[in-house]
Amino acid sequence: MKKMLIIDAAMRQESRTRTLLHAFLEGLQPDVFQIAHLKLDELRPQPLNEVTLYLRTRLVNEKHYDDPMFTLARQFSEADVIVFAAPYWDMSFPAVLKAYIENICVEGITFRTSETGLQGLCRCEQAFLLTTRGGFTETGSQDDQALPYLNAIGRLTGYGDVKVIAASCLDIAGMDHEGLLADACDQAREAGEELSCRMNPRTMV
Ligand SMILES: Cc1cc2nc3c(=O)[nH]c(=O)nc-3n(C[C@H](O)[C@H](O)[C@H](O)COP(=O)(O)O)c2cc1C
């Protein structure tokens, strides 16, 4: 089975981003993916501080990659599919996702340095960003700072560019919020189906 890691930065019980995530999961074929679902609001990864940065640097220098401090990074590097589910906050995403990323960007686990530059060590074949936005921001526009950042992390760690499925305008009065979300959910479901066909060893060509 392929390993799927869901990094869920939704914060609200009624989160529409999580509705999008559920539609994506509905599209998956059974028995293709072994899914780990990290709810960041429960996990509460901490940003690095002076103490943890020194500790981490020492552990990396001594190559103690099996230390519990690196559990998240090892899990990230071993995922075949990575799904970021994150609402659009302040032009990008909630800070807890940045804190998570600080925890997984570990030299020797998710990337390494070489004479020719940085090299990603993650085995992920496909990454997704599922997001919902209150305003008019469109994917790839100047105001969308989530995508360029996650793509940069993809270049660092090796998962490549993320495929984005988004619903915008969900807080704009007079817009068809349910219809916009339903359209995005259809796209998410189809993306899940397509991914399953591509990664199911029984249907791979
Ligand atoms: C703290 C916070 C910051 C937000 N920042 C933006 C923003 O910069 N631009 C925007 O269009 N919507 C913004 N929104 C609205 C959310 O993107 C929108 O309501 C989204 O659908 C929330 O996702 P959820 O339903 O999964 O919680 C913000 C909402 C919150 C709570």
The ligand as an SDF file (V2000), in Angstrom:
LIG
                    3D

 31 33  0  0  0  0  0  0  0  0999 V2000
   -7.4900   34.2220   10.8400 C   0  0  0  0  0  0  0  0  0  0  0  0
   -8.1420   34.2830    9.4750 C   0  0  0  0  0  0  0  0  0  0  0  0
   -7.4740   34.8780    8.4380 C   0  0  0  0  0  0  0  0  0  0  0  0
   -8.0540   34.9290    7.1660 C   0  0  0  0  0  0  0  0  0  0  0  0
   -7.3800   35.5410    6.1440 N   0  0  0  0  0  0  0  0  0  0  0  0
   -7.9450   35.6150    4.9250 C   0  0  0  0  0  0  0  0  0  0  0  0
   -7.2710   36.2660    3.8490 C   0  0  0  0  0  0  0  0  0  0  0  0
   -6.1630   36.7650    3.9820 O   0  0  0  0  0  0  0  0  0  0  0  0
   -7.8900   36.3180    2.6530 N   0  0  0  0  0  0  0  0  0  0  0  0
   -9.1310   35.7440    2.4270 C   0  0  0  0  0  0  0  0  0  0  0  0
   -9.6250   35.7840    1.3120 O   0  0  0  0  0  0  0  0  0  0  0  0
   -9.7750   35.1170    3.4440 N   0  0  0  0  0  0  0  0  0  0  0  0
   -9.2180   35.0500    4.6640 C   0  0  0  0  0  0  0  0  0  0  0  0
   -9.8910   34.4160    5.6900 N   0  0  0  0  0  0  0  0  0  0  0  0
  -11.1580   33.7300    5.4140 C   0  0  0  0  0  0  0  0  0  0  0  0
  -10.9190   32.2290    5.1650 C   0  0  0  0  0  0  0  0  0  0  0  0
   -9.9900   32.0230    4.1370 O   0  0  0  0  0  0  0  0  0  0  0  0
  -12.2090   31.5090    4.7970 C   0  0  0  0  0  0  0  0  0  0  0  0
  -13.2470   31.7790    5.6880 O   0  0  0  0  0  0  0  0  0  0  0  0
  -11.9500   29.9960    4.7190 C   0  0  0  0  0  0  0  0  0  0  0  0
  -12.9660   29.3650    3.9980 O   0  0  0  0  0  0  0  0  0  0  0  0
  -11.8570   29.3960    6.1040 C   0  0  0  0  0  0  0  0  0  0  0  0
  -11.6790   28.0110    6.0000 O   0  0  0  0  0  0  0  0  0  0  0  0
  -12.4340   26.9670    6.9620 P   0  0  0  0  0  0  0  0  0  0  0  0
  -13.9100   27.0500    6.6450 O   0  0  0  0  0  0  0  0  0  0  0  0
  -11.8060   25.6780    6.6000 O   0  0  0  0  0  0  0  0  0  0  0  0
  -12.1460   27.3890    8.3670 O   0  0  0  0  0  0  0  0  0  0  0  0
   -9.3290   34.3620    6.9530 C   0  0  0  0  0  0  0  0  0  0  0  0
  -10.0000   33.7560    8.0270 C   0  0  0  0  0  0  0  0  0  0  0  0
   -9.4200   33.7110    9.2710 C   0  0  0  0  0  0  0  0  0  0  0  0
  -10.1570   33.0480   10.4050 C   0  0  0  0  0  0  0  0  0  0  0  0
  1  2  1  0
  2  3  1  0
  2 30  2  0
  3  4  2  0
  4  5  1  0
  4 28  1  0
  5  6  2  0
  6  7  1  0
  6 13  1  0
  7  8  2  0
  7  9  1  0
  9 10  1  0
 10 11  2  0
 10 12  1  0
 12 13  2  0
 13 14  1  0
 14 15  1  0
 14 28  1  0
 15 16  1  0
 16 17  1  0
 16 18  1  0
 18 19  1  0
 18 20  1  0
 20 21  1  0
 20 22  1  0
 22 23  1  0
 23 24  1  0
 24 25  2  0
 24 26  1  0
 24 27  1  0
 28 29  2  0
 29 30  1  0
 30 31  1  0
M  END
$$$$
